Amino acid sequence: MVKEKLKPEFLFNDQLLRLGKLLGFLASLVLILGAFWVWLNAPQRHSAVSTLSTQSTRASTVDPNIKIQFETIKPDGTGENYFVNYRLKREQFRQETKAMLSELLNSTVEKTKIQAQEKWLELSTKIQKEDEIENLLKIKGFKDVVTDVNPDNVTLIVYALSLTPNEVSLIQTIVLCETNIQLDKIMISVEN
């Protein structure tokens, strides 16, 4: 019996397809949770929910075995809403981009299909790096941060009044480890 070798492009396509399905599932999950959050905070429900608790963070039981925690976001004059809005707009843009790429992935033109696969992979890598940097910085004690990773630079916006030289160095080290971007191409801003 002769073993047949799989061509590398078929393996890559299969891996890319699995990655796309996983990202699609995660994006759907985020959208469902977002819709649920909006539904819970809709004006007609808000009065009923506010009678349950006067705290901004509450636990709600949908099923006796499942507990859901959510936080009502209220304008408080700080920059915290900036980060929420940034993430919402970023996710909306990503979903629109994925929708366009999905159409191209189904193309009958092979060159278009390959280009769409490359763009999908770039977007997936970008999302993974941004999430990893943001999570690592939160673990290191930063209250909130948003990141925009591009092939030639990285922009970070940190929730803080100011940053110490040690904090800037820590941010640069994390970004450098995750992206291999040169230090002079890492732009850090603060928002409060």
Order of alpha helices (4+ residues) and beta strands (2+ residues): alpha-alpha-beta-beta-alpha-alpha-beta-beta-alpha-beta
